[in-house]
Amino acid sequence: QLLTAGTRYKATIALEELMDVEDELEVFEFNFAIIKRTFNVSIKQFETTDETDFSSQNLVGSLHFSAPVDSSAVKEILNATQDGEELNIKLVKESNFKYAFTVKNIQRKSEQSDLVLKWDGEAIGVNKKSSKKIVIPTADEFVVMDVEVKHAPTQYVIVHFSDPLDTDQFLEGLIY
């Protein structure tokens, strides 16, 4: 029988039944806990699929689990839609605790659109459900998509733009 995740247990081992021990060591008692199963969704960046045409992009991120999960169940956790149309999500197992995901073919249209990324842990027995709405800019807009502040090991800011930066642009002192 599997032990219940997120539960503390007290165990007793009768050492005298396993080996010869001194009288005061006949019984060994200890406490332990089974880690609570959970997961986190991390969105890393948008990728342009074609350096000359910015109308199609991918969203890259990862799923981090507190305990190993069944690979077939991971597919059921994430769902992505753009203006109500379901998008393809590619999953790659990086370890027993981490899966990389890519939301494919996000279209930058003539009007701004909404990308909705939803996650639901029911398939792996986790009571966690949420979503993130991301406004996708039009094909001819250049905007800041996201800003991250990092504090360790050194302080810095990551700025995600809707388009790749021009490789010929002089960025000394701005980008490292």
Backbone as CSV, one residue per row, in Angstrom:
resi,resn,N_x,N_y,N_z,CA_x,CA_y,CA_z,C_x,C_y,C_z
1,GLN,0.847,-1.179,0.000,0.000,0.000,0.000,0.894,1.244,0.000
2,LEU,0.562,2.203,-0.865,1.328,3.441,-0.942,0.982,4.352,0.225
3,LEU,1.982,5.070,0.705,1.759,6.033,1.776,1.190,7.318,1.184
4,THR,0.400,8.022,1.977,-0.291,9.219,1.511,0.650,10.416,1.489
5,ALA,0.709,11.099,0.337,1.556,12.284,0.194,1.100,13.377,1.149
6,GLY,2.069,14.101,1.709,1.762,15.205,2.611,1.404,14.774,4.022
7,THR,1.672,13.515,4.369,1.299,12.987,5.683,2.551,12.650,6.495
8,ARG,2.493,12.941,7.805,3.588,12.582,8.725,3.250,11.220,9.344
9,TYR,4.289,10.387,9.499,4.117,9.056,10.061,5.099,8.853,11.216
10,LYS,4.731,7.948,12.124,5.631,7.515,13.182,5.856,6.022,12.954
11,ALA,7.125,5.626,12.884,7.453,4.222,12.615,8.164,3.615,13.813
12,THR,7.956,2.333,13.989,8.616,1.575,15.046,9.210,0.316,14.423
13,ILE,10.496,0.094,14.683,11.172,-1.102,14.183,11.635,-1.907,15.395
14,ALA,11.260,-3.157,15.401,11.682,-4.059,16.485,13.048,-4.620,16.095
15,LEU,14.109,-3.920,16.488,15.469,-4.317,16.119,15.840,-5.695,16.672
16,GLU,15.297,-6.055,17.859,15.638,-7.341,18.460,15.185,-8.509,17.593
17,GLU,14.209,-8.268,16.686,13.754,-9.328,15.783,14.659,-9.459,14.563
18,LEU,15.471,-8.431,14.321,16.351,-8.445,13.156,17.773,-8.871,13.495
19,MET,18.207,-8.523,14.723,19.590,-8.817,15.133,19.705,-8.760,16.645
20,ASP,20.807,-9.189,17.126,21.067,-9.114,18.564,21.483,-7.686,18.892
21,VAL,20.761,-7.074,19.840,21.072,-5.704,20.255,20.966,-5.611,21.773
22,GLU,21.534,-4.552,22.315,21.423,-4.303,23.746,19.962,-4.024,24.101
23,ASP,19.586,-4.267,25.340,18.190,-4.140,25.771,17.590,-2.763,25.465
24,GLU,18.357,-1.687,25.675,17.811,-0.341,25.462,17.660,0.003,23.967
25,LEU,18.186,-0.858,23.075,18.079,-0.616,21.627,17.115,-1.569,20.935
26,GLU,16.329,-2.318,21.698,15.433,-3.319,21.110,14.387,-2.707,20.185
27,VAL,13.933,-1.497,20.498,12.905,-0.843,19.691,13.448,0.499,19.212
28,PHE,13.340,0.724,17.921,13.794,1.989,17.324,12.575,2.715,16.765
29,GLU,12.294,3.929,17.283,11.148,4.722,16.824,11.653,5.987,16.151
30,PHE,10.957,6.375,15.087,11.320,7.603,14.382,10.107,8.148,13.629
31,ASN,10.176,9.426,13.297,9.123,10.089,12.525,9.639,10.359,11.109
32,PHE,8.724,10.354,10.159,9.072,10.738,8.800,7.824,11.282,8.117
33,ALA,8.040,11.983,7.010,6.914,12.558,6.264,7.069,12.229,4.789
34,ILE,5.952,12.053,4.147,5.920,11.863,2.710,5.694,13.249,2.099
35,ILE,6.570,13.626,1.194,6.513,14.961,0.619,5.160,15.189,-0.072
36,LYS,4.639,16.392,0.109,3.375,16.742,-0.524,3.617,16.932,-2.020
37,ARG,2.841,16.281,-2.819,2.993,16.371,-4.266,2.433,17.710,-4.751
38,THR,3.266,18.423,-5.483,2.853,19.693,-6.072,3.669,19.937,-7.332
39,PHE,3.397,21.038,-8.002,4.162,21.393,-9.197,4.113,22.896,-9.393
40,ASN,5.068,23.410,-10.156,5.109,24.819,-10.517,5.274,24.948,-12.023
41,VAL,4.653,25.976,-12.563,4.779,26.291,-13.984,5.671,27.515,-14.096
42,SER,6.682,27.411,-14.931,7.612,28.514,-15.146,7.632,28.861,-16.625
43,ILE,7.345,30.122,-16.931,7.385,30.583,-18.319,8.718,31.276,-18.521
44,LYS,9.479,30.818,-19.522,10.822,31.353,-19.733,10.844,32.485,-20.746
45,GLN,10.353,32.218,-21.967,10.473,33.238,-23.011,9.646,32.890,-24.231
46,PHE,9.471,33.902,-25.073,8.921,33.704,-26.402,10.084,33.509,-27.353
47,GLU,9.923,32.619,-28.311,10.930,32.392,-29.338,10.321,32.704,-30.691
48,THR,11.073,33.376,-31.513,10.654,33.602,-32.885,11.074,32.390,-33.695
49,THR,10.165,31.829,-34.478,10.472,30.611,-35.225,11.219,30.905,-36.525
50,ASP,11.107,32.134,-37.045,11.770,32.518,-38.289,12.340,33.925,-38.098
51,GLU,13.630,34.077,-38.254,14.291,35.364,-38.013,13.879,36.455,-39.006
52,THR,13.224,36.088,-40.083,12.798,37.097,-41.060,11.296,37.362,-41.007
53,ASP,10.562,36.499,-40.323,9.108,36.639,-40.237,8.696,36.436,-38.781
54,PHE,8.259,37.511,-38.131,7.936,37.464,-36.709,6.455,37.164,-36.444
55,SER,5.739,36.677,-37.448,4.301,36.465,-37.287,3.964,35.188,-36.517
56,SER,4.919,34.289,-36.354,4.679,33.050,-35.614,5.747,32.903,-34.543
57,GLN,5.301,32.611,-33.319,6.230,32.464,-32.207,5.864,31.238,-31.377
58,ASN,6.816,30.832,-30.537,6.599,29.749,-29.587,6.808,30.299,-28.180
59,LEU,6.110,29.724,-27.237,6.302,30.059,-25.826,7.005,28.885,-25.165
60,VAL,8.127,29.162,-24.500,8.932,28.116,-23.874,8.815,28.235,-22.356
61,GLY,8.681,27.101,-21.696,8.596,27.095,-20.247,8.919,25.724,-19.695
62,SER,8.646,25.548,-18.410,8.911,24.255,-17.793,7.928,23.978,-16.658
63,LEU,7.770,22.704,-16.393,6.975,22.207,-15.267,7.937,21.553,-14.291
64,HIS,7.885,21.968,-13.021,8.739,21.405,-11.978,7.849,20.675,-10.974
65,PHE,8.174,19.413,-10.687,7.375,18.587,-9.789,8.143,18.289,-8.506
66,SER,7.432,18.167,-7.401,8.061,17.861,-6.119,8.394,16.375,-5.986
67,ALA,7.787,15.552,-6.825,8.014,14.106,-6.807,7.852,13.599,-8.241
68,PRO,8.450,12.462,-8.548,8.287,11.916,-9.904,6.814,11.706,-10.249
69,VAL,6.476,11.933,-11.509,5.098,11.775,-11.970,5.071,10.895,-13.216
70,ASP,3.911,10.356,-13.492,3.699,9.531,-14.674,3.727,10.419,-15.916
71,SER,4.605,10.103,-16.856,4.769,10.926,-18.066,3.471,11.077,-18.852
72,SER,2.667,10.038,-18.893,1.421,10.132,-19.658,0.439,11.108,-19.015
73,ALA,0.511,11.269,-17.701,-0.390,12.192,-17.008,0.046,13.643,-17.179
74,VAL,1.339,13.883,-17.399,1.854,15.251,-17.548,1.194,15.934,-18.739
75,LYS,0.903,15.183,-19.784,0.279,15.738,-20.994,-1.073,16.383,-20.699
76,GLU,-1.728,15.932,-19.651,-3.067,16.422,-19.324,-3.057,17.674,-18.454
77,ILE,-1.886,18.081,-17.968,-1.817,19.211,-17.041,-1.979,20.547,-17.762
78,LEU,-1.272,20.722,-18.885,-1.248,22.011,-19.586,-2.225,22.063,-20.738
79,ASN,-2.760,23.273,-20.940,-3.633,23.548,-22.084,-3.367,24.989,-22.502
80,ALA,-3.249,25.221,-23.810,-3.018,26.579,-24.303,-3.994,26.884,-25.431
81,THR,-4.571,28.088,-25.380,-5.459,28.540,-26.437,-5.091,29.966,-26.830
82,GLN,-5.332,30.263,-28.098,-5.185,31.637,-28.585,-6.517,32.026,-29.191
83,ASP,-7.133,33.020,-28.588,-8.475,33.452,-28.995,-9.442,32.270,-29.116
84,GLY,-9.361,31.346,-28.155,-10.285,30.223,-28.083,-9.862,29.002,-28.878
85,GLU,-8.847,29.095,-29.735,-8.392,27.950,-30.524,-7.247,27.255,-29.798
86,GLU,-7.373,25.930,-29.656,-6.354,25.177,-28.933,-5.042,25.130,-29.712
87,LEU,-3.935,25.292,-28.980,-2.599,25.256,-29.580,-1.884,23.973,-29.176
88,ASN,-0.951,23.548,-30.012,-0.167,22.353,-29.762,0.915,22.642,-28.718
89,ILE,1.074,21.720,-27.764,2.108,21.842,-26.741,3.026,20.639,-26.838
90,LYS,4.323,20.913,-27.006,5.327,19.848,-27.048,5.963,19.739,-25.669
91,LEU,6.014,18.512,-25.133,6.617,18.253,-23.820,7.873,17.409,-23.984
92,VAL,8.915,17.772,-23.241,10.159,17.002,-23.248,10.544,16.733,-21.798
93,LYS,10.713,15.456,-21.463,11.111,15.079,-20.105,12.598,15.358,-19.932
94,GLU,12.930,16.239,-18.984,14.330,16.555,-18.704,14.852,15.755,-17.514
95,SER,13.970,15.401,-16.603,14.308,14.548,-15.467,12.990,14.028,-14.898
96,ASN,13.077,13.233,-13.822,11.848,12.746,-13.181,11.047,13.876,-12.557
97,PHE,11.694,15.028,-12.359,11.063,16.146,-11.666,10.831,17.362,-12.562
98,LYS,11.260,17.307,-13.821,11.162,18.498,-14.674,10.838,18.117,-16.118
99,TYR,9.884,18.857,-16.686,9.519,18.720,-18.090,9.584,20.104,-18.729
100,ALA,10.216,20.194,-19.881,10.208,21.435,-20.654,8.979,21.398,-21.556
101,PHE,8.365,22.562,-21.776,7.241,22.606,-22.714,7.425,23.753,-23.691
102,THR,6.847,23.565,-24.875,6.851,24.598,-25.909,5.437,24.689,-26.465
103,VAL,4.836,25.866,-26.356,3.539,26.113,-26.992,3.870,26.578,-28.404
104,LYS,3.437,25.799,-29.397,3.837,26.012,-30.782,2.855,26.912,-31.544
105,ASN,3.421,27.627,-32.514,2.656,28.381,-33.524,1.683,29.405,-32.960
106,ILE,2.180,30.255,-32.080,1.382,31.373,-31.595,1.430,32.435,-32.681
107,GLN,0.277,32.823,-33.172,0.215,33.745,-34.311,0.088,35.190,-33.857
108,ARG,0.928,36.035,-34.449,0.809,37.483,-34.242,-0.019,38.000,-35.406
109,LYS,-1.222,38.390,-35.104,-2.215,38.736,-36.123,-2.254,40.242,-36.353
110,SER,-3.216,40.694,-37.131,-3.365,42.124,-37.403,-3.945,42.862,-36.193
111,GLU,-4.576,42.142,-35.294,-5.106,42.685,-34.034,-4.452,41.932,-32.877
112,GLN,-4.338,42.580,-31.731,-3.822,41.883,-30.558,-4.723,40.700,-30.227
113,SER,-4.123,39.649,-29.715,-4.903,38.467,-29.350,-4.482,38.013,-27.955
114,ASP,-5.253,37.103,-27.392,-4.991,36.596,-26.045,-4.541,35.145,-26.102
115,LEU,-3.397,34.891,-25.507,-2.923,33.533,-25.296,-3.253,33.191,-23.848
116,VAL,-3.941,32.078,-23.638,-4.283,31.644,-22.283,-3.637,30.287,-22.048
117,LEU,-2.753,30.261,-21.052,-2.107,29.020,-20.643,-2.759,28.592,-19.334
118,LYS,-3.339,27.392,-19.338,-4.020,26.867,-18.147,-3.306,25.616,-17.674
119,TRP,-3.297,25.425,-16.339,-2.758,24.194,-15.786,-3.678,23.676,-14.704
120,ASP,-3.783,22.335,-14.667,-4.666,21.658,-13.723,-3.989,20.355,-13.310
121,GLY,-3.716,20.197,-12.023,-2.994,19.041,-11.513,-3.833,17.820,-11.222
122,GLU,-5.100,17.836,-11.581,-5.983,16.705,-11.268,-5.439,15.377,-11.796
123,ALA,-4.839,15.384,-12.989,-4.341,14.152,-13.613,-3.240,13.481,-12.797
124,ILE,-2.533,14.256,-11.962,-1.474,13.675,-11.126,-1.845,13.697,-9.646
125,GLY,-3.112,13.960,-9.353,-3.595,13.940,-7.978,-3.226,15.163,-7.159
126,VAL,-3.015,16.294,-7.830,-2.670,17.533,-7.141,-3.821,18.516,-7.297
127,ASN,-4.254,19.087,-6.183,-5.346,20.054,-6.202,-4.776,21.453,-6.462
128,LYS,-4.391,21.686,-7.703,-3.807,22.974,-8.090,-4.266,23.284,-9.503
129,LYS,-4.880,24.459,-9.637,-5.442,24.854,-10.923,-5.279,26.358,-11.055
130,SER,-4.767,26.801,-12.211,-4.617,28.235,-12.437,-4.454,28.501,-13.923
131,SER,-4.251,29.763,-14.258,-4.039,30.128,-15.658,-3.290,31.452,-15.724
132,LYS,-2.740,31.709,-16.889,-2.057,32.970,-17.143,-2.485,33.446,-18.523
133,LYS,-2.911,34.710,-18.577,-3.309,35.320,-19.842,-2.173,36.235,-20.307
134,ILE,-1.757,36.055,-21.558,-0.683,36.848,-22.136,-1.219,37.522,-23.382
135,VAL,-1.081,38.838,-23.454,-1.518,39.577,-24.638,-0.438,39.438,-25.699
136,ILE,-0.829,38.920,-26.855,0.089,38.748,-27.984,-0.020,39.994,-28.859
137,PRO,1.114,40.691,-29.055,1.067,41.919,-29.858,0.820,41.615,-31.331
138,THR,0.441,42.652,-32.063,0.249,42.485,-33.510,1.601,42.219,-34.160
139,ALA,1.555,41.802,-35.410,2.771,41.437,-36.136,3.716,42.619,-36.320
140,ASP,3.205,43.832,-36.333,4.074,44.984,-36.568,4.343,45.813,-35.312
141,GLU,4.053,45.259,-34.130,4.352,45.935,-32.869,5.649,45.390,-32.283
142,PHE,6.442,46.277,-31.708,7.630,45.885,-30.945,7.393,46.358,-29.523
143,VAL,7.180,45.405,-28.602,6.818,45.758,-27.235,7.603,44.918,-26.233
144,VAL,7.623,45.385,-24.992,8.164,44.608,-23.894,7.090,43.603,-23.484
145,MET,7.435,42.322,-23.540,6.481,41.267,-23.197,6.482,40.957,-21.702
146,ASP,7.683,41.025,-21.082,7.791,40.658,-19.682,9.100,41.208,-19.130
147,VAL,9.127,41.447,-17.840,10.330,41.907,-17.153,10.495,41.053,-15.904
148,GLU,11.705,40.519,-15.718,12.022,39.713,-14.534,13.158,40.372,-13.777
149,VAL,13.039,40.435,-12.467,14.111,40.946,-11.622,14.733,39.749,-10.907
150,LYS,16.037,39.594,-11.071,16.782,38.511,-10.420,17.636,39.123,-9.317
151,HIS,17.676,38.440,-8.179,18.415,38.960,-7.029,19.652,38.150,-6.681
152,ALA,19.737,36.924,-7.153,20.888,36.098,-6.772,21.390,35.340,-7.988
153,PRO,22.640,35.124,-8.151,23.727,35.512,-7.253,24.075,37.003,-7.349
154,THR,23.731,37.651,-8.454,23.889,39.103,-8.555,22.559,39.680,-9.012
155,GLN,22.373,40.969,-8.780,21.124,41.601,-9.189,21.188,41.981,-10.670
156,TYR,20.111,41.664,-11.375,19.986,42.074,-12.767,18.527,41.984,-13.186
157,VAL,18.232,42.550,-14.345,16.876,42.566,-14.874,16.894,41.893,-16.243
158,ILE,15.918,41.024,-16.490,15.750,40.401,-17.795,14.518,41.025,-18.442
159,VAL,14.686,41.537,-19.656,13.582,42.139,-20.395,13.316,41.264,-21.620
160,HIS,12.062,40.805,-21.754,11.660,39.993,-22.897,10.903,40.893,-23.881
161,PHE,11.375,40.923,-25.122,10.742,41.725,-26.159,9.923,40.841,-27.092
162,SER,9.008,41.454,-27.811,8.160,40.715,-28.743,8.927,40.226,-29.958
163,ASP,9.995,40.925,-30.342,10.818,40.554,-31.496,12.262,40.417,-31.034
164,PRO,13.057,39.639,-31.760,14.485,39.585,-31.426,15.113,40.964,-31.650
165,LEU,16.142,41.257,-30.877,16.847,42.520,-31.062,17.712,42.447,-32.315
166,ASP,17.908,43.572,-32.952,18.738,43.668,-34.146,20.181,43.388,-33.744
167,THR,20.799,42.397,-34.374,22.171,42.027,-34.026,23.170,43.123,-34.389
168,ASP,22.791,44.050,-35.275,23.676,45.146,-35.653,23.540,46.352,-34.725
169,GLN,22.557,46.326,-33.838,22.330,47.444,-32.918,23.453,47.528,-31.892
170,PHE,23.953,48.728,-31.631,24.989,48.939,-30.616,24.320,48.911,-29.241
171,LEU,24.603,47.894,-28.460,23.932,47.686,-27.170,24.895,47.700,-25.994
172,GLU,26.123,48.128,-26.204,27.109,48.116,-25.131,26.613,48.940,-23.938
173,GLY,26.688,48.343,-22.765,26.218,48.990,-21.550,24.763,48.756,-21.263
174,LEU,24.023,48.295,-22.258,22.597,48.017,-22.064,22.347,46.526,-21.859
175,ILE,23.024,45.714,-22.652,22.806,44.274,-22.624,24.135,43.572,-22.421
176,TYR,24.147,42.611,-21.506,25.357,41.832,-21.240,25.136,40.402,-21.616
